[in-house]
Amino acid sequence: TENWRYRMAGTALITSKDGDKDNERYSAELQADRKLSEKSYLFAVYRYDADKFGAYDPQQSVTVGYGRELMKSDNHHLKGEIGVGYKKSEERLTGISDDQAIARFLLEDSWQVFETTAWNNRLLVETGSDNTFTLFNTGVTVSMTERFALKVGWEYRHNSTIPVGTSDKTDTTTSANLVVSF
């Protein structure tokens, strides 16, 4: 109905260097929003992140909270969310699981620069007593048709605490993608 909004997003990243796979990551996010007014809503979101070369594989979180449109014009949209939830992280090398209560913060900014060109930014922070996970995406998308676009992007991922002997705390990715809209 008009009071509910649903969003699904997923990504897959596989890279190799000199024929050897050096990155394999999959993520999915499902969100339901219940409008309270024109600008505010309640949300529930599930996030799954599998990183075969990272410190944690997988990380899963469930969060509920409050969201608000902070700014909206014909070509610019900024929203923020704050919530609380639960996160489970499994250490990739040992299989040891960690469960913790988290706070979730999100800022999403979308700017339609030209009719066929958009600049999008997304900052997600999930913080608990043991670890703070930060994910920042920025990218420029140029539409070719209603369904297809090209996107150039940059992603920053950071875990404040990682198990000894695993990868770096920070991972950055620069990408060029074909985007398909359904």
C-alpha positions in Angstrom: 0.0 0.0 0.0 1.0 3.6 -0.1 2.1 3.7 3.5 4.7 0.9 3.0 7.9 1.0 1.0 10.2 -2.0 0.3 13.8 -2.1 -0.9 16.1 -4.9 -1.9 19.7 -4.5 -2.8 22.5 -6.9 -3.6 26.1 -6.8 -4.8 28.7 -9.3 -5.9 32.4 -8.5 -6.2 35.0 -11.0 -7.5 38.4 -9.9 -8.6 41.6 -11.7 -9.5 45.2 -10.7 -10.0 47.5 -12.7 -12.3 44.8 -15.4 -12.6 44.5 -15.9 -8.8 41.3 -14.8 -7.1 42.1 -12.1 -4.5 38.6 -10.9 -3.6 35.2 -12.5 -3.3 32.4 -10.6 -1.6 28.6 -10.8 -1.6 26.1 -8.6 0.2 22.3 -8.4 0.4 20.0 -5.9 2.2 16.3 -6.1 2.7 14.3 -3.2 4.1 10.7 -2.4 4.9 9.6 1.2 5.7 6.3 2.3 7.3 5.5 5.9 6.6 4.6 8.0 9.6 4.3 11.3 7.7 5.5 12.8 4.4 9.1 13.0 5.7 9.4 10.4 8.5 9.2 6.6 8.7 9.9 3.6 10.8 12.1 0.9 9.3 13.3 -2.7 9.7 16.4 -3.9 7.8 18.3 -7.1 7.4 21.9 -6.9 6.1 24.0 -9.9 5.1 27.7 -9.5 4.1 29.9 -12.5 3.1 33.6 -11.6 2.5 35.7 -14.7 1.6 38.9 -12.8 2.0 38.0 -10.4 4.8 38.2 -10.7 8.6 34.6 -11.8 9.0 32.5 -14.2 6.9 29.7 -13.7 7.3 28.4 -10.6 9.1 24.6 -10.3 9.6 22.5 -7.6 11.2 18.9 -6.9 12.0 18.0 -3.4 12.9 14.8 -1.4 13.6 14.6 2.4 13.8 13.5 5.8 12.6 14.2 7.4 9.3 13.7 10.9 8.0 13.9 12.8 4.8 16.3 15.6 5.7 16.2 17.4 2.3 14.2 16.9 -0.9 14.0 18.9 -4.1 13.5 18.1 -7.7 17.1 17.0 -8.2 18.5 16.4 -4.7 17.4 14.0 -1.9 19.1 13.4 1.5 17.8 11.0 4.1 19.0 9.8 7.5 18.3 6.8 9.7 19.1 5.8 13.2 18.3 2.5 14.8 19.2 -0.3 17.2 19.6 -4.0 16.5 21.6 -7.2 16.7 24.7 -8.3 14.8 26.4 -11.6 14.4 29.9 -11.8 13.0 31.8 -15.0 12.3 35.6 -14.9 12.2 36.6 -16.2 8.8 39.7 -18.1 9.9 38.5 -19.6 13.2 34.7 -19.8 12.8 34.3 -18.1 16.2 31.0 -16.2 16.3 30.4 -12.9 18.1 26.9 -11.5 18.9 26.4 -8.0 20.0 23.8 -5.2 20.3 24.4 -2.4 17.8 23.4 1.1 16.9 22.9 1.8 13.2 23.4 5.1 11.5 22.8 5.8 7.8 23.0 8.9 5.5 22.0 8.6 1.9 22.5 11.4 -0.6 21.3 11.4 -4.2 21.8 14.3 -6.6 20.5 14.3 -10.1 23.3 16.4 -11.7 21.9 16.2 -15.2 18.9 14.4 -16.8 21.0 11.2 -17.3 23.6 11.7 -14.6 23.3 11.1 -10.9 25.8 11.2 -8.0 25.0 9.0 -5.1 26.6 8.7 -1.6 25.8 6.3 1.2 27.4 6.2 4.6 26.5 3.2 6.9 27.8 2.8 10.4 27.0 -0.2 12.6 28.6 0.2 16.0 28.6 -2.2 19.0 30.8 -2.8 22.1 33.3 -5.0 20.2 33.5 -3.5 16.7 32.4 -0.6 14.5 31.7 -1.3 10.9 31.8 1.6 8.5 30.8 1.4 4.8 30.9 4.4 2.5 30.0 4.3 -1.2 30.1 7.1 -3.7 29.5 6.8 -7.4 28.4 8.6 -10.6 25.8 6.8 -12.7 25.1 7.7 -16.3 21.8 6.3 -17.8 22.0 4.9 -21.3 18.3 3.6 -21.4 15.5 3.3 -18.8 16.9 -0.1 -17.7 20.7 0.2 -18.3 23.3 2.6 -16.9 27.1 2.8 -16.4 28.4 3.5 -12.9 31.9 4.5 -11.7 32.2 4.1 -8.0 34.5 4.0 -5.0 33.8 2.0 -1.8 35.5 2.2 1.7 34.9 -0.6 4.2 36.4 -0.5 7.7 36.2 -2.8 10.8 37.6 -1.1 13.9 38.6 -4.5 15.4 39.6 -7.6 13.5 41.0 -11.0 14.6 44.8 -11.4 14.7 46.2 -12.9 11.5 43.4 -11.8 9.2 43.3 -9.1 6.6 43.5 -5.3 7.0 41.0 -3.3 8.9 40.3 -1.2 5.8 39.4 -2.2 2.3 38.8 0.1 -0.6 37.4 -0.7 -4.1 37.2 1.3 -7.2 34.8 0.0 -9.8 33.2 0.5 -13.2 29.8 -1.3 -13.5 26.9 -2.0 -15.8 23.7 -1.3 -13.8 20.5 -3.1 -14.6 17.2 -1.7 -13.1 14.1 -3.8 -12.7 
